[in-house]
Amino acid sequence: MRNEYDRYGLSKLRSLVGTLQILGAIGLIGGFYAPWIGQFSAAGLALLMLCGVILRIKIKDTFVQTLPAFAYMLLNAYILFVGY
C-alpha cells in the first residue's frame, strides 16, 4: 500500500487519507442513529473517492484500476441521496 501512495505522489498524505476513511466509516455506522451524520459521512467519502478517481485518471491508470474508486464513489453518493 505504501508503494501505491508513492506512485500517486501522495506519500505525505497517507495518514490523512487513512484517517478520513476510518472517520467516514464510523460516521456511516453512526448514521443508523443520526441520519444526518451518515449523510455527512457519505458525502465526505464520495468526495474522497471522486478525488481518487480524478487522481487515477491523471496518472493514467487503466479502467480496471480506476473501477474500485469509481464504484465506492457511486455507492457513497447513493447512500447520501437515498440511504438512511
Secondary structure, 3 states (H helix, E strand, C coil): CHHHHHHHCCHHHHHHHHHHHHHHHHHHHHCCCCHHHHHHHHHHHHHHHHHHHHHHHHCCCCHHHHHHHHHHHHHHHHHHHCCC
